[in-house]
Amino acid sequence: MVTIRDVAREAGVSVASASRALNDRDNVTPATRDRVRAAAQRLSYVPHSGARNLTRQKTDSIGVVLPDLFGEFFSELIRGIDRVAHGHGLQLLLSNMHGNPHEATSAVRTMRGRVDGLLVMAPDAQHEHLLDALGPAVPAVLLNCHDQRAGLASVGIDNEGAARAMTGFLVARGYRRIAFVSGPRNNRDSAARQAGFIAGLADATGERHPLIVTGDFSEASGAEAARLLIAGRMPVDAIFCANDMMAVGCCGVLADAGIEVGEEIGVAGFDDIPIAHYTAPALTTMNARIAELGAAAAEKLIRLIADPETPRDATILAPQLIARESTARRGAPHRAEANQILEKGSSS
C-alpha cells in the first residue's frame, strides 16, 4: 500500500511538507502543492482517513444510538439521518441499546472519541445518566426524549397532542367505547400518547375511566391485546394502538376472529410506517414524519458540531392524521350493538 512517505519521496519533499500539501494547509508553496499532488496521483495514493482525522481532530462521522435497529420505524428514522449525513460527507456509526437504558449510556461512552457528535434516542433512560456518559465536550441531540433539565438539544414530535387529535377524530367518527393499547412501561413516547388519549376521550365524551391494555410496541403485543379484548368480551367499537406495529397485530387477530376491521370495529395506529399503506384494510394512523424527524435531528447536530455555541433548543414536529379504511365505519353498528361485536369474535 502506498504511504505518504512514498509520496514525499516521489515528490522530493519531506513527509511534513507532503502532509501539508495534501491537507490544503496555507504554509506550503503552490509549486510544492502541485508537485505533491502530481506524485500522489501517479502513485494512486489514497489518504489514510484515520491518520488524517487524528491530525484534524475530526472523524467525519456521527454516532446514532437507538433503542433498536429492527423494524420499519427505525429504518425510516435512519434513512432520514443518513440522507443528511451523506449530503455533508459524513458516515454513520450505529448502536443498538436493545431497549435497555443501561446499554444506552454504555453505547454513548463507547462512541466518545470515535465520532464528532451523537444522536441519541433513549426513551427509557434517565437523562442525568446520559449527561454523565456524554461529558461536556460531546455535541449531542436527543431524539423524541426532550428534557429541559438536561440542557441538550432535541428534536421530537408532539406525541400527546397527536394522540389527543386521533382520539377526537375517532369520537367524531361515531366511536364511543375506545380501547387504547399502550407501549412499554416507562417509555416516554407511550406515556405521552396515553396521556393524549385519556385527555382526548375525557374532552370528547366525558369518559373518566378509559380502557387501557398494556403492550410493548411489538406486533405480537398488539395481537395479544386483541385476544384479551375478545376473551373478556369487552364492549369496544374502536381500538387505538400506540404504534402501527401493534395495530397490525391487532387487525390480524380481529380478522381471524371474523370481525371486520373498518366495518364492525375501528382500528387506528401511530407512526405511519410504510406497511400501514398496505394492510387490508389500510390503517388509519398518525404520520409521525419519521424520516423528517431523523433529518431534522441530523441537521441540528451538524450545526452544533460546526458551532458549539448553537442554541440547545427543542424542535417539535406536529404529526399529521391520515384517515384510511380501518376507521371508515362503512355499515358500522349502532352503539347499542357495540357490545355484541367482540362477543361474536369470542364465539368464532
Backbone hydrogen bonds, N-H to C=O, Kabsch-Sander energy under -0.5 kcal/mol:
donor,donor_aa,acceptor,acceptor_aa,energy
7,V,3,T,-1.6
8,A,4,I,-2.6
9,R,5,R,-2.5
10,E,6,D,-2.5
11,A,7,V,-2.3
12,G,8,A,-1.2
13,V,8,A,-2.4
18,A,14,S,-2.3
19,S,15,V,-2.5
20,R,16,A,-2.4
21,A,17,S,-2.4
22,L,18,A,-2.4
23,N,19,S,-1.5
24,D,21,A,-1.2
25,R,20,R,-2.7
28,V,26,D,-1.6
33,R,29,T,-2.6
34,D,30,P,-2.4
35,R,31,A,-2.2
36,V,32,T,-2.7
37,R,33,R,-2.4
38,A,34,D,-2.2
39,A,35,R,-2.1
40,A,36,V,-2.6
41,Q,37,R,-2.2
42,R,38,A,-2.3
43,L,39,A,-2.0
44,S,41,Q,-0.8
45,Y,40,A,-2.7
49,S,47,P,-0.8
52,R,48,H,-2.6
53,N,49,S,-2.7
54,L,50,G,-1.9
55,T,51,A,-1.7
56,R,52,R,-2.0
57,Q,53,N,-1.4
58,K,53,N,-1.8
62,I,91,Q,-2.5
63,G,117,G,-2.8
64,V,93,L,-2.7
65,V,119,L,-2.9
66,L,64,V,-0.6
66,L,95,S,-2.4
75,S,71,G,-1.9
76,E,72,E,-2.4
77,L,73,F,-2.2
78,I,74,F,-2.7
79,R,75,S,-2.1
80,G,76,E,-2.0
81,I,77,L,-2.1
82,D,78,I,-3.2
83,R,79,R,-2.0
84,V,80,G,-1.3
85,A,81,I,-2.7
86,H,82,D,-3.2
87,G,83,R,-1.4
88,H,84,V,-1.1
88,H,85,A,-0.8
89,G,86,H,-1.5
90,L,85,A,-3.0
91,Q,60,D,-2.0
93,L,62,I,-2.2
94,L,92,L,-0.5
95,S,64,V,-2.3
97,M,66,L,-3.0
97,M,95,S,-0.5
99,G,67,P,-1.1
100,N,97,M,-2.5
103,E,100,N,-0.6
104,A,100,N,-1.2
105,T,101,P,-1.4
106,S,102,H,-1.7
107,A,103,E,-2.6
108,V,104,A,-2.2
109,R,105,T,-2.2
110,T,106,S,-2.2
111,M,107,A,-1.8
112,R,108,V,-1.2
114,R,111,M,-2.5
115,V,111,M,-0.9
116,D,61,S,-3.1
118,L,139,P,-2.3
119,L,63,G,-2.9
120,V,141,V,-2.4
121,M,65,V,-3.0
122,A,120,V,-0.6
125,A,122,A,-1.3
129,H,126,Q,-0.9
130,L,126,Q,-1.5
131,L,127,H,-2.7
132,D,128,E,-1.8
133,A,129,H,-2.1
134,L,130,L,-2.7
135,G,131,L,-2.4
138,V,135,G,-0.7
141,V,118,L,-2.3
142,L,153,A,-2.8
143,L,120,V,-2.8
144,N,142,L,-0.6
144,N,155,V,-2.9
150,A,147,D,-1.8
151,G,147,D,-0.7
151,G,148,Q,-0.8
152,L,147,D,-0.5
153,A,140,A,-0.8
154,S,313,D,-2.3
155,V,142,L,-2.4
156,G,315,T,-2.8
158,D,317,L,-2.2
159,N,157,I,-1.9
162,A,158,D,-2.2
163,A,159,N,-2.4
164,R,160,E,-2.1
165,A,161,G,-2.0
166,M,162,A,-2.4
167,T,163,A,-2.2
168,G,164,R,-2.2
169,F,165,A,-2.2
170,L,166,M,-2.4
171,V,167,T,-2.2
172,A,168,G,-2.3
173,R,169,F,-1.5
174,G,171,V,-1.7
175,Y,170,L,-2.1
178,I,176,R,-1.0
179,A,238,A,-2.5
180,F,211,L,-2.6
181,V,240,F,-2.3
182,S,180,F,-0.7
182,S,213,V,-2.5
187,N,184,P,-1.4
188,R,123,P,-1.1
188,R,186,N,-0.5
191,A,187,N,-2.6
192,A,188,R,-2.4
193,R,189,D,-2.3
194,Q,190,S,-2.7
195,A,191,A,-2.2
196,G,192,A,-2.1
197,F,193,R,-2.2
198,I,194,Q,-2.6
199,A,195,A,-2.4
200,G,196,G,-2.7
201,L,197,F,-2.7
202,A,198,I,-2.1
203,D,199,A,-2.5
204,A,200,G,-2.2
205,T,201,L,-2.6
206,G,201,L,-0.8
206,G,202,A,-1.2
207,E,201,L,-0.9
211,L,178,I,-0.6
212,I,210,P,-0.6
213,V,180,F,-2.9
215,G,182,S,-1.0
222,G,218,S,-1.5
223,A,219,E,-2.1
224,E,220,A,-2.3
225,A,221,S,-2.1
226,A,222,G,-1.9
227,R,223,A,-2.1
228,L,224,E,-2.3
229,L,225,A,-2.2
230,I,226,A,-2.4
231,A,227,R,-3.2
232,G,228,L,-2.3
233,R,230,I,-1.3
234,M,229,L,-2.0
236,V,234,M,-2.2
237,D,177,R,-2.6
238,A,177,R,-1.2
239,I,266,G,-2.5
240,F,179,A,-3.1
241,C,239,I,-0.6
241,C,268,A,-3.1
242,A,181,V,-2.5
244,D,270,F,-1.6
247,A,243,N,-1.4
248,V,244,D,-2.6
249,G,245,M,-2.0
250,C,246,M,-2.5
251,C,247,A,-2.6
252,G,248,V,-1.9
253,V,249,G,-1.6
254,L,250,C,-2.3
255,A,251,C,-2.5
256,D,252,G,-2.1
257,A,253,V,-1.6
258,G,255,A,-1.6
259,I,254,L,-2.7
260,E,258,G,-0.6
261,V,259,I,-0.8
262,G,265,I,-3.1
262,G,326,S,-0.6
263,E,260,E,-1.2
264,E,260,E,-3.4
265,I,260,E,-1.4
266,G,237,D,-2.2
267,V,326,S,-1.6
268,A,239,I,-2.4
269,G,284,T,-2.5
271,D,286,M,-2.9
276,A,273,I,-2.1
277,H,274,P,-1.6
278,Y,275,I,-1.2
279,T,275,I,-0.8
283,L,276,A,-2.3
284,T,267,V,-0.7
285,T,322,I,-2.3
287,N,285,T,-0.6
287,N,320,Q,-3.6
288,A,271,D,-1.5
288,A,286,M,-0.9
293,L,289,R,-2.5
294,G,290,I,-2.1
295,A,291,A,-2.5
296,A,292,E,-2.8
297,A,293,L,-2.0
298,A,294,G,-2.3
299,E,295,A,-2.5
300,K,296,A,-2.2
301,L,297,A,-2.4
302,I,298,A,-2.4
303,R,299,E,-2.0
304,L,300,K,-1.9
305,I,301,L,-2.5
306,A,302,I,-2.1
307,D,303,R,-2.1
310,T,307,D,-2.5
313,D,311,P,-1.5
315,T,154,S,-2.2
316,I,314,A,-0.5
317,L,156,G,-3.1
317,L,315,T,-0.5
320,Q,287,N,-1.8
322,I,285,T,-3.3
323,A,321,L,-0.6
324,R,322,I,-0.5
326,S,282,A,-2.0
327,T,324,R,-1.4
328,A,325,E,-1.8
329,R,262,G,-0.7
330,R,262,G,-1.1
331,G,329,R,-0.6
332,A,329,R,-1.7
337,E,334,H,-1.4
338,A,334,H,-0.5
338,A,335,R,-1.3
340,Q,337,E,-1.7
341,I,337,E,-0.6
341,I,338,A,-1.3
342,L,338,A,-0.6
343,E,339,N,-0.5
344,K,340,Q,-1.8
345,G,341,I,-1.1
346,S,342,L,-1.8
347,S,343,E,-1.1
347,S,344,K,-0.6
348,S,345,G,-0.9
